[in-house]
Amino acid sequence: MDVAVTDEPAKQDVPRSLWSRILFAVQHMFVRAQDYLSSGFDARRRHIHISGRVFDEAWYLENNADVAGYDGSFEQHFFLHGIDEGRKARFFDSHWYYRNHKDSGLLRMDAWTHYCRFGIHENRAARFLYIHGGVERPINRNYGDWVWQFDTLNDRKVQNLHGLRLTLGLSQKFSVVAAISDSDSPELIRRVVKAIKDQIYETFEAILAVTPAARSIVEGELKGDKRFTLINTSGTEAESYSKLLEAAKTDHVAFMRSCDILDPAALVWVAYGLHERPQAQVFYADEDRMDTEDMRKDPYFKPDFNYELFLTHNMLGGFTVYRRDLIEAVGGIDPEAGDDALYDLALRVYEQRGGDAFVHIPRVLNHVRGRAVYREAQVATVNRHLKRLRKSAEVMKAPELEGYNRVRYALPKRLPKVSILIPTRDKAELLRFCLGSLLEKTSYTNYEVIIIDNGSVEPETFAYFEEVKADKRVRVIRDERPFNFSQLNNKGVAQAKGSYVCLMNNDIEILTPDWLEEMVSFAQQPDVGCVGARLWYPDDTLQHGGVLIGFFDVAGHMHKHIKRGETGYANRASLHQSLSAVTAAVLLIRKETYNAVGGLDEGLAVAFNDVDFCLRVRDAGYRNIYTPYAEMYHHESASRGAEDSPEKKAREQREIQTIKTRYGQSMRRCPAFSPNLSLTSEDMSFAFPPRVPTVEDILIDLRKRGGDVLDEKPVTSLVTINS
């Protein structure tokens, strides 16, 4: 968090009457006398009085007059609202005050009270910490700390979860179904069953498919619990789930695997999700891994439903909740799916209902014991899905990752023409390096290169232009106007002959010869807009692995500066996926789509024109894709230089403000990014605190809306639907 520390008196002494001065002196002498007479007793209390930092409510109100009517303390307002709204708060440092004013009579009075009653009038110095809420607290990559602070149940939280259920009248009954295998250890079987029994939300039936060897272990743990029904099975996952569905009697079925240990609050949050989204079709949640000592690690904080990421693996996980009628509508469990039955079911739901059917609950509701093993059936399952959609594609193992898929769509026999646009100004050697790698390494055969000369003056540059014009694939056009990245590219697109256009910086060096085949294969899909590449700095650290909105209030690059060979958070740096935006340093799109959304905004001359463009493409109904299989080096800013002059910084701030004004609070909610991850670090660190309402927040909001519970903060919906 952005913190400033000052040593200062908060206010100057003000003129007072003689009687008030006498009264002030008497009060101060009385306090000092009490300290002297009872110093031994109060030494213990002093430690309590001066511990921590004191929130200055008067200062907060003075600087945020619009919160005067808030129903609660201003300290609560800052932490529940002010942080997200970018407000600043001031905290009084009690420790510093006591250390530097040992004569101040603090033994029977805490430092803040003394400062307000006496210190201000005596012009005593004080130290304050100014905390700007627009930035999160210091980055912490320790998941254990995150769990301890934000995701550990205690008696009060359990009571509030019960209160949430009672307040909203949550009564939806669930059928929890799980296939228990005797290949799992007896200890794990007991742990899985106990986690179902211990659900805070008790309105459920549980139907477990058990092998003969596992039955006695399960029965020993159940001890006659009548909510549970056991059925015998010895077949595949698909056969077991088919039998379980036949036995289930409710409208909503919660699937589990034999390695899934449900969080005690899992069904409460699903029931709340149904209350918020009664028409929801499928719920899925975040998950982590749990070792044999019940220590939690490796959280998978997921995005909203992400089709291209979903093709690489079953991102829904094991604990998923489906409407019963939806399962029947898509044909139930497919026996051909074998041990990939749940993945296959979700793919068929997507085929019929699209991504809007899937609702993400951004809470860790499942703890997986053990490690997922890659199965060849995942390739077969995705292949069947694509064939049902009549899409020609090759599905293979992801080259950098065990247990993940890569999909490459087939290109038409007659390759579509691609126009590659490269704005440049002088720097002939830089352009020679870029264009040389492009022409020499690119294996795609049907493309043209349009060099947009933005006022070059050096003879070496003109000589190089004459040289490259000899290649029939290259054209040079001239634009004398002051540098405006958006104008230059819009002019290039207007003269492009290709049905696809690729924006490219003049400081790019091609690494993968088939980069254009890869990007066109995605861009040709009718529901895909922009396609971006994986870009490396020359030192082999990542420059661009996709753009997420919300970083630093605007946008930033995922996994920036990770080293080559590292796969990123949840392996996402090495997987194709849909994102809010990609960088225009290398961006491919259909020319028709480019023109349909109005091209790049020429009011954004340098910064964030690509972010704005991608968001407009997304809002027009297309998905923007990042693929790690098109790789280049990006010698960033080698041509224009850094944004370090006052004029450039002022221009950048204007463009930032344009984006913030245009998209507002939506910039803090990226569907491709979890609210449990930080907006102040591009390495996907954990958010401290997460941007997810607590149960207390929700109860407070319910009271504001008329429920008879607690008090305090309006919150946004817990669940989010992919758009």
N, C-alpha and C positions, 0 to 999 in steps of 0.2 A: 504494500500500500504506500502511496505517496505521503511521506510524513515530513513535516517541518518542525523543528524545535526552536523555541525562543526563550530567552531569559528577559523578563520584562515585568514592570508593574502593569496591571490591567487598566487602571484608571489613575488619574492624578487626584490628590486630596482636594476636597471641595470646601468652601467656606462654611463654617458652622457656628451656631450660637454659643455663647459662654456656657449656658446650662448643658448643652449637648456635649461640649468638650469635657466638662466636669463629670457627667454621667459616663462617658466613654472611659475616662481614666479610672473611675471607681470600678467599673465592670472588669477592666483589664487587671487591676490590682487584686480583685476578688478571685479571678481565675488563677493568677500566679500564686496566691496564697493557698488555694486548694491543691495546686500541683505540689507545693512545698510540703504540705501536711500529709499528703497521701501518695507520695512518689512511688513507694514500693508497690502498693496495690495497683496503681495505674500504669506501671511499666508494661504489664501484660497487655492492657487495653491499647496502649500506644501503638503496639505492633499491628493491631487490627485496624486502628484508625488510619494509619498512613500507608497501608498496603494498597497497591493498584493505582489506577489513574481515575480521576474524577471527571465525569462528563460535565461540561459547562453549558447548562441548559439556557441560561440567560443570553450567552453569546450566540448560541445556535438560533434562538428565536430572533435576536436582533438582526442576524444576517440572513434569516429565512422567514421573513414576516408572514409569508403565505401559509405557514404550517400552524399558525396561532390557534386555529380551531381544532387541531388534531385531538382525538379522543384517546389520550394516553400520554406517557412521558415522551419528551422530545428525544431522549436517548434511544428509546425504542423506535421512534420514527426514523432516526438516522440509520440504525442498523437494519430496519425492515424495509425502508423506502429510500432514504437519503443516499445510500451507497449506490443503488441502481440509478438514481436521478442525478448523480454527479455532484452532490452537495458536499460542503466542507464542515467539519466539526472540530471543536477544540477541547482538549483534555488537560486538566490541571495535574501536575506532577507532584504528588504529596511527598514522595521520598525526598526529592530535591529541596522542597520547601523546609522540611524538618532539618535536613542536614545543614542548610545555610542560615537558619534562624533558630538556633538552639535556645535563644532567650525569649522565644515567642509564647511560652506557656502552652505547649502542645500536649502535656501529659493527660489532661482531662478533656481535651477538645481536639477533634481531628483537624488536620492541616487545612482542609478546604473551608471548614467553618471558621477557623481562626482567620484565614486570609480574607474571607468575606466580611467578617465582623470587625477585624482590627487591621489586618495587613494592608488592605487597600488604602485605608485612611492614613496609615503610617508610611505609605509609599514603599512598602517592602517589595523586593523583586520576587518574581515567581517564574517558574518554567512551565510553558505550555507546549503541548504537542498538537500540531494542526494536521488533521488527517483528511485527505481529499477522497471522497467516496467514489469517484469515477474510476478508480483503480483498485483491484483487489489487494488483499493482504499479501505479504511476501510469499513467493512461490514455495510450496512444500511438496516434495515428491514422495513423501512417506504415506503409503496407503493406511498403515496402522494408525497414524495420527488422524487421518481423515475419518476412519471408521469410529475411532474413539470420540471424536468431537461431534460427528454429524449422523452416525448410523448405528449407534448402540442403544438398544432398548433399556429403559429403566422403568420403575414402577409408575412414575408420572406419565411417561409416554404411553405405556400400556393402558393406563386409565383414560388418557385422552383418546386413544384409538377406540376404546369402548364407547367413549362419549361421542365420537364422530359417528359411529354406527347408530347409536340410539338417537342422536339429534336428527340424522337424515332418514331414520327408519330403514336402514339398509337390511333387506331381507332376502335378496336373491340367493337361491340355493345353487350350489355348484356340485358337479360330479368330478371328483379328483380321481384320475385314472393313471395307473402306473404299472409297468411290467417289471416285476422283480425277478432277477436272474440269480441262480445259485452259483454263477461264476463270480458274483460279488462276495466279499467277506461277510461273515455273520455280523461283525461289528458295523459295517456299512449298512447292511439291510436293516438292522435295528435303528440306526441313526436316521435313515430315510423315513421309516415308518413313524418314529417318534416325532419327527418334524411335522408330519401331517397331523398327528394327534394333537400337537401343541399349538395349532393355529388359534390366534386370538379370535378370529371370525369362526364361529362354531357351526354355522348353518351350511353343512356340506355332507355329502355321502362320499365315501372313498371305496373304490373298487380296484383291487390289486390282482393282477395276473401273476401267479406264483408257480414255480416249478415244484415238484414233490419235495425236493431236498430243501427248498427255502420255506415251505409252508410252516414247519414246526418253529422256525426262528421267528416268523412273522406273528404266528399265533401267540407265542410267548410274550412278545412285545405288546400285543393288542389287549390281552387280558379281558376278553369279552366285550370290547368296545363295539356297540351295536351300529355305529356309523360305518363300520367297515364290512365289506363283502369280499371274499376270496374266491377266485376262480382258477382252475388249473390250466396251465399252458406249458408247452414245450417247443413251440414253433418260433418263427421269426418275429421281429418287432411288428411287422404288418399284421401277422396272424393274431398276435396278442392284442393289439389295439382294436382290431375288428371285434373280437370277443368282448373287450371292455366296453366298446360303444354299444353293443347289443344290450349289455346289462345296465348301462347308465340310464337314469330316469329323469334328469333335469334338462333345462333349456341351455345350460352353459357347461361345457366340458373342459376341465383343466387337465392338460396332458403333462406328464412327467416322465423322465427316464429313470432308470435304476440308480444313476449316479447323482440325481438332483436332490439336494437338501433344501426344502423350502424355508424361507425366512418366516418367523412367526407372524409377521404382519402381511404376508403375501396376499391372502384372500381378502383382507380388509381393503387393501389398495385397489385390487381388481374390482371389488364391489363398489368402491367410490368411483372408479373409472366408469363403471356402467351407469352410475347415477349421473355423472357429468356427460356421458356420451351414450345414451340409451340405445342408439342405433348402431353402435360399434359392432364390428364383425369378429375381429381377432385382437387380442391383447398380447403384447410381449413386453418384457422388462429387462433391465440390466442384470448382470450376474457377475460373480467372481468365483474364485477357486478356494476350497477349504482343505487344509491338510489334516492329517490324522489327529493332530492336537487341536483341531477346530480353529486354527489360525487362518484368517482370511487374507487373500493376496490376489494379485493379477486381476483387477476389476476390468470388466468389459463394459464401459460406459458407451452405450450405443447411440447412433443417430436415429432420427425418424426413418421410416421405411425407405430403403435405398436400393433400388432394383439392381443396378450394376454391381453393387457390393454384395447383394443377396445371391447373385449368380456365382460368386466366388466361394460362398459357404452359407450355411444356414444361420444367418445372423439373428434369427428369432430366438435361438437357443432351445433348451428342452422344455422349460416351463412356459406353456402357451395356453391361452384360454379362447375357445371357439364357441360361437353360437352353434347349437346342435343342428338347426335347420340349414345352416350354411354347409356343414359337413355333408349332409345328405344331398344338398343341391349340387355339389361338385363331384358326387359319386362315391363318397365315403373313403375308407382306407383302401388303397390299391394294393392287392396282394403281390403284384410284381415289384413293388417298391422295396420289399425285403426289410433290411434294417435301416433304410432311409425313409421310413413311412411318414414321419412328421415333416421332413423337408419336402417330400413329394406332395403332401397335402397342401402345404403353404404355397407351393408353386402353382398348383391347380386353382387355388383361391385367387392368386394374382391373375391368372389367365382369364377368369370370369369376372372378377370384381375390381381389379386394378390395385394400385398402391394405397388408395384411400381406405381400403378395407382393414388396414393394419394400424393399430393404435399403440404407440410407445408409451409406457409408463417409466419415466426416468428415475427409477429407484432400484436398488439391488434387492431383488426378491428371490433370487435363487443362488445357492452356493453349490458349485459342482465339485464333487470329490473324484479325483483322478484326472487323467489327461485324455482329451478327445483324440481318437485315432483316425487317420485318413483312410477312407475306403474307396476302392475303385467305383463303387456304386454311386458315389457322388457325381462322377463324370457321367455315368449312365443316366442318372436321374435328371441332370440338367439337359442332357442330350434329348431325352424324351420330351421334356418341357419345350425346348426350342422347336422340335419337330411338330408338336401339337400347334405351335404358333406359326408353323410353316416358314421358319427362318433357317436359312442355310448357314451353319456355323460349325467351327471345330472347337470342341471342349477338351481341354488338356489340363494337366497338373500345372499350377502356378510355378514358374521356374525357380523362384527364390524361396518358396514356402511349402513345407509339407502340410498336407491337409487342406489345401485351398485349390480352387479351380481358376483357370483363365479361359475366357471365351473370345474367339476371334471370328467375326462374321465374314462370310465369303464376299469377295468383290465381284462385280459383274465382269463378264469376259471383255467387254469394251470399257476400259477404265474411263471414268469421268475426268474431264480436264480440271486441273487445280491451278489457280493463279496465286503465286506467292508474292506478297507485297513487302518490299524492304525499303523503308524510308532511310535516308542517309544524308550526311553533310560532310564533305571532305573525308578525312581519315581513310585515305585510299587503302592503306595496308590492312586496316581492320575489315573493310568491306571485301578486299581480296581474300582474306582468310575465311570470312563467312561464306561468300559466294563460291569460293573454291571447294570447300567441304560439301556445300550443297550440290553442286554440279557433279562432283566426282563420286560422292558416296550414295546419293539418293537412287534407289533401285526402281522406284515408281517411274513410269515412262511417259505419262501424259501430263505434263505441267509446263507452265511458263513462269518466268520471274520478271516482275516489274519493279525496277529500281526507281524510287521516287526521290529525285535530287532536290533537296531543300536548300537551294542557294549556295552550292559549293563554289569556291573561288580558287582553290589550289590547282596549279597546272597538272600535278600528279594525278589528281582525281579525274580531270577531263581526259587525260591520256588513258587511264584505266577504263573509263566509260567507252572510249573508242575501241579498246581491246575487247571488252566483253560483248559489244554489239555484234561482233562476228559470229557469236553463238546465237542461232535462231531461236533458242528458248528464252533469250534475255531481251528486255526492252528497257529504255531509260526515258522517264518523263521528268519535266522540270516544274518546280513550284517555288516561286520567289518569296512567298509570304513568310512572316516570322514563324518560328517553329510552333506548330500545333499538331500534335500526334493524331488527333481525331480528324482534322481537316485533310492531312496528308493521306491517311488511309481511306477516307471517304472518296477522295479524288482517285486513288488507285483502284478502288472497287468499281467506280464508274467506268473505268477503261479496261477492266478485267474481262477476258474472253472465257474464263472458266466458269463452270457451274458451281464450283467451290472456291472460296478464297481463304488463303492462309496468311494471317498477319505475322510478320517476323521482324524482330530487331536485327540491326546490322552487326550485332556482337554475338551472334549465335554460331556454334560449331556443331555440326551433325556428328552423332556417335553411332546411332543404329541405322543402317542403310534402309531398312523397311519402315522407317518412321511414318512415311506418308501413307503407306498401305494400312498401317495400324490406325492412324487417325481417321482416314476416310472410311474405314470399315465401321467405325462408330458413327461418324457424321452422316452416313447414308441412311441410318435408321430414321424413320419418319418422325419419331417423337424425341429426337436428340437435336440439341442446338449447338452450343460451342463445345469443342473438344480441345483439351490442353495436354501438354506433354510434361515429362519429368525433366527438370532442368537442374544441372549441377554447376556449382562454382568450379573454377579451374583447380581448386585444391581438393576436389572430390567430396565436398560437403554440399548438402542439398540446398538449392536456391528456391525451387518451386515444386511442391507436391500437391498443388491445388490451393485454392483461396477460400478461406472461411470468413464470412462477414461477422462483425462484432469485435474482432481483435482491436484493442486500443480504440474502441468506440466506432471504428470504421471497418477495416478489413486487414487480414494478414495471411501469411503463407503457412500452410501446415508443415510441421516437422522441419522448419528451417534450420539449417546447419547440422543436421544429423549426417553421419559419415556413410560413405558408400559401403554397402554390405549390411547396414542396419535397416530394419524393415519398418520402424516407426511404431507408434502407439497402436495396439491391436492389429499390427501388421499393415496398417492402412497406407503407409507410404509405398508399399509394393503391390497394391491391389487396385484394379480399376473400379471406379465408383462414380456416382453422380454427386456433384457439389454445387454450391451456390454460384461459384465463379471460378474462372481460371485466368491466368495472366495472358495479356495480349502480346507478350514477348514471343510466344508461339501459340497461335490460336487459329483453329480451322472451323469453318462454318459454311453451310450452303449459302451461296450468294443470294438466293431468293429470300432466305430467312433474314440475312443481314439487312437487306433493303426493307423488308416488311416491318422491322422494328425501328427503322429510321437511322440505321448506322450508328457510328460513335457520336456522342454528344460533343459538338465543337465548342461548347462552353467550358468543357473540361479539357484544357489544352495538353496537360501532361499527366497529372495524377488521377487515378481512380476512374478514368474513362472506361477501362476494361471491366471494372467492377460494376459500374452503372450499366454498361452494355449487357453484361451477362445477366444481371438482375432483370433487365427488361426482356431479355430472351426467355428467362425462366418464367416471368409473369405472363408471357405470351403462351405458356403451356408446354415448353420444351425442357428437357433435362440437359444440364451441362455436365460434361464428362471429363474426368482426369484419367489418363492411362499412363502407367509407369513404363510401358513397353515402347514408347517413342522417347528416346533420350538424346539430350544435347548438353553441351557446355554453354553456359550463359556468362559472358564477360560483362557483368551488369554495369551500366553507366559508363562504359569505356568511351562512348562517343560524346554524350552530353555532359558528363561529369556529375558530381554530387549536388544535392539540393542544399547548398550551404550559403548562398548569398542572401541578403535581406529581401531582395525582390523575389527570389525563388521561394523563400520560406513564406512570404506573404501570399504569393500565388497558391502555394500548396495549402495553406490554411483556408483560403477562399474555396478551393475545390473540396476540401474536407467538409466545410460547412455546407456546401451545396449537396453533398451526398447525405449528410445527417438530416438536413431539412427535407430532402426529397423522400427519404425512406423512414425517418423518425425512429420510433422504438423498435421497429422490425429489425433494425441493425443489431439489436442485442439478442435476437432469436434466430439462430441459423439452424435450419432443419437437418443439415449435414453434420451438426456438432452437438455434443451433449452439454446440457447445463451443469453437469457435474465436472466439467473440465474448464480450465482457466481461460479467461479472455485477455490475460496479460502476459502469456508466454506461448510462443508459437511451437513449443516442443510438446504440447498436449499434456501439460501438468494438471494435477487435480485442482479444482476450484475450492478455495478456502474463503468464504463459505460457498457451497453450491447454490446455484440460482433456482432452487426447487423449494416450494413452500413446505414448511414443516406442518405436522398435524396441528400444532398450536396456531400457526398462521391461518390455517383453514377454519378452525373453530372460531378464531377472532373474526374472520370475515363473515362467517355464518351469523354471528351475533349482530354484526353491522347490517346484515341483510334481513335480520328479524329473528334469528335463532337465539335461544336463551343460554348462551355460553360465553365465557371469558370476555375479552375485549381486545381490540386493536386493529389489525392491518388488512386492507383489501388485497387479495392475491389474484394472480392469473390462474387459469385452469391447470390442474395437475397434469392432465394428459394432453398430448399433442397429436394431431392427425397429419399425416404426410399430405402435402398439397401437390 
